Amino acid sequence: MANALQIRLKHYMQEKNLRTSDLEKLSGIKTSGVRNILLGKTKHPKAETLQAIAEVLGCSIAELLGKEDLTQGKTPESPKVENPQLLLEATKSLVSLLEKESGGLTLDQACAIIKETYVYSTQNDSKNVDQQFVKWFFAKQKSS
């Protein structure tokens, strides 16, 4: 049975009229990277892979993971907080980075990092925040 990522990925690819090989080339990920996700061989793609795909498809990682509504014309519904401790850990991880890196983010960027970190962690059935993901997404937001 297809998971939310496979379904959403197919939807966005059809919407953008992209073949698997097109998406792999445009996103700069390895050959068969998208194909392996679509076939279910890659169950938990790296954050960098998801971000590269999302950028080409014009969506967020949360949308790709099925945590936001695809309905055209409606504001996507924010995912429910089912694990408050994980949300707190995501927030603390960002605060720690902000203190070390002396900020440089807007409030919207900070909230996006917390949201994407929480969604990424819940998608991977993790009880803890992936610190590498937080650092990577922080650097990405800071440079944009």
N, C-alpha and C positions, 0 to 999 in steps of 0.2 A: 504494500500500500504506500502510496506517495505521501511524503511529509509536507508540511506547510511550505518549506523552502522550495521543494521541487515544483509544487503547484504554482507558487508565486513567480518563481523564476520563468517557468513556461509562459505564464500570463504576460509578464513584462516583455519577454522576448517576442511573443506574437504581436503585442501592442506596438513594439518598435520595429517589427518585421526583420528581426535579426536571427540568423542561423547560429548554431552553437559555435562554430568556428569563428564567425564574425565577432561574437561576444568575447571569446577568448583573446582574439587579436586586439580588439579595442580596449579591453580591460588590462592587457599586458600580463595576464596570468598564463601559466604553462598550458601547453597543448593538452587537451583532455581534462583540464581542470573543471570546466563547466559541465562537460559530458559526464564526468564521474559524479558530480553533484546530482545531475538529472537522473542518473542510473541508480543512485543510492549507494554508490561505492564510497563516497566521501560523505560521512554523516555529520561531521562537525568541522566545516571549513574554517580556515584561519580568518581572523578579523581583517587582515589585509586583503584577502581574497574577496570577502564579502563587501568591503568598502569599494574596491576597484569595480566590482560588478555593479554595485548600487549606483556608483557615479555614472557609469555608461548608461544604465537603465533609467536614470533620473528619479531614483527613489532613495529611501533611507534603508539602513540595515534592518531596522525594526519592521518596515514594510516587507522586505524580503523574507524575514523570518516568520511572517504571518502574525505579527503583534500589532499591526495597524490595519484598518479597514481599507480595502481596495475600491470601494464604491465611488464611482465617478461623481464629482460635484458635491461630495460631502466631506466635511472635515474628518480626517481619520480619528477614530476613537483611541484614546491613549490606553495602553495596557493597564490592567488592574495590578495593584501591588498585592501580591499574594505572599511575599516573604519580606516583611518589614526590616528584618535584620540584614538581609542582603542589600536592601536599599540604603540602609544606614552605612554598611560597609563600603558601598559604592561612593557615597557622599564623603565619608572619611578619607577614602583613597584619593579623591579629587582634592580635598582640602589640604592634605599632606603635600601633594604635588604643587598646589598653588603657593604654599608657604615656601617650598624649596625653590621654585622657579620664579618667584616674585610676580605672580599673576599674569596679566596680559590678556586675559579672556573677558569677553562680555558675559553678562548674566545668562543670555540665551545660549552661548557656547558651553558654559558651565553646566547648565541644565541638560543640554544635549548629551554631554559626556556622561552625566549621571544616568540619564535615561538609557542611552545605548549600552552602557556598562551593565545596567540591571537586566535589560532585555537579553544581551549576549550571555550573561551568566545563567539566566533562567532557561534559555534555549539549550544550553549545554548541561542542563540539570546539575549545575554546580551549587554547592552550599557556600562557596566562597567566591569572591571577586577575583578575576584573572588580572593580576597587577600589570602584566605585560600589555594586556588590552588597554587598560586605563592609561598607561604611559604612551602607548602608540596613538590612541585617540586624542589624548591631550596634545601631543606634538602636532597632530594633524589639524586640530582646531586652532591651535596657536599660530600655525603658519598660514591659515586661510583668512 
